[in-house]
Amino acid sequence: MSSEQSQTRSGRTTQIGDNHAVATGHQLSAEAALGVLEAGGNAVDAGVAAGLVTGVVEVTLVNVAGVAPIMIRMADSGEPVVIDGLGTWPKAANCAYFQENFDGAIPDGLPRAVMPAAPDAWLTALERHGTMSFAEVSEAAIRAAREGFAVYPLIARQIAEREETIRAMPDNAAVFLADGRPPEVGETLVQADLARTLQFLADEDKAGGKKGREAGIRAVREAFYKGDIANAIAEYHTENGGLITREDLSAFRVNIESPLSIRLGDVEVFTCGPWCQGPMLLQALNLLEGYDLMAMRDDMPAYIHTVTEAIKLAAADREAYYGDPKFVDVPMDTLLSKDYAAGRRGMIREGEAWPDMPLAGEIPGAALSGAVGAAAPARGPDDGRWDTSYLCVVDKWGNAFSATPSDSAASSPMIPGTGLTPSTRGSQSWTDPNHPCSVEAGKRPRLTPNPALALRPGHWVMPFGTPGGDVQTQAMAQVFLNIVVFGMDMQEAVEAPRFASASFPSSFEPHATNPGLLKLEASLAGDFGDALAGLGHEILAWPEDFWEAGSVCAVMDDHETGERRACADHRRAAHALAG
């Protein structure tokens, strides 16, 4: 099905189909998802296939042994569920270990590794809600790893910028510097070890699957977390100063949870829990609900200022309260209440920006962490993180899949012979035992990746999300408002110029902060930078269409028209397809 749409800056249009729609970080993962859908699979089968391909073709952003938080809404139940897809700290990890051995830092490499959660997340989604076998949904990923894929500009730049770091890790260098140098755009990147690992898992699925589909999936999980792969990971950690053991891997399972949500008029927005930054999106939207945003868009400096200050208020609560709720009492009911938002809204000053992070809200009975108050005095640039990806699917039955896989395979030593780099998400913990995100055995770091889903009952369902570290919830809020409040076409909404605050501690070690800093894509900086500086924001002009401004993807199941729509951000290699 085609539609008449306005031309966007990139020349892309919203993809529209009668049956299904996908949007992912790369063309090959989008094609894998669409192929599964057209073969009769559902949104979960397609999402898992796309997620596995993402770990191959976006390997500087995502790896098969990283994280993969997932949100699923099956049409028959109508209730979204969350698979956290986030690893826990090994049993040997604690704040004292890092204070005694690394002066309180969480260094690069094996010490920051947590359990590789993505494999169990994909398998759990497939087992509970899919219809296909692991062998079937992994075919495209195996092929992409074995035959290779064409290097694209972002991956080429990331490898080149980090050549020295990669060269110091022999197994990583064998993949990313195969010819003794960084690959150039258009050259083929092959991952033979990863292809063998994925093929091994597919073979385990086929053998176990003789007793049924679920038995095959269980066989894959056993092979990864208790068999040869677990042994290889544990042995390498033991021999090279890491903390992960066979016992840690054998005991690990992802968590299945209910999402958090708020209602904005007749739209409900769902995110994962406070073990990630997802609730920050909900808090910011609650704060913004008190404004006539449609009228405010005629005064863009006022709009940008108001959204930025709402983000800063939500970030203050994130720093004070968010953490793994299995270890920390997070007052989410209060934080997401309309009354709480109304009280906090008064801290948004019309003509003056907070010069740093505002005070967190004081909640009776809730313990405040040492993060409360003005942002930490230490200033610093972002830590050069590798980043993340995102993918979403809706199918002809009305099922929806939303996932934000992450963890670069190039940022920490690969396990020899596997092509895998276990999750380095420990970089998002603190070594202060009083911090809600402190290091503790069995505890989840506070994750930046946060898939979301919006629902207007009887009208549409829209999974959406983005990579981008601390920019994620900010980019998601802007695109959500563009679609739901301002009525933009989906692709137009994704391509609109973007802005992001850095006026709070980074989620990444060493958690630097830049009080008052507001980043604007070039067109916004040129048009409104002086006015925003006059309100007290410190302006940094990003290049136009900058990849660090996120790469938002969304798909929509429109119940009124019967159309499935998909949009993908032009700032990276993201790709949307519909059929």
Helices and strands as residue ranges (DSSP letters): E 15-17, E 21-24, H 27-38, H 43-57, E 70-73, E 80-83, H 95-102, G 110-112, H 118-129, H 134-137, H 139-147, E 149-150, H 153-161, H 163-167, H 170-176, E 188-189, H 192-208, G 209-211, H 213-225, H 228-240, H 246-251, E 256-257, E 260-264, E 267-271, H 278-288, H 293-296, H 300-321, H 332-335, H 338-345, E 391-394, E 400-403, G 425-428, E 452-456, E 460-465, G 469-471, H 472-484, H 490-495, E 499-501, E 517-521, H 522-534, E 538-542, G 547-549, E 553-558, E 564-568, E 575-578
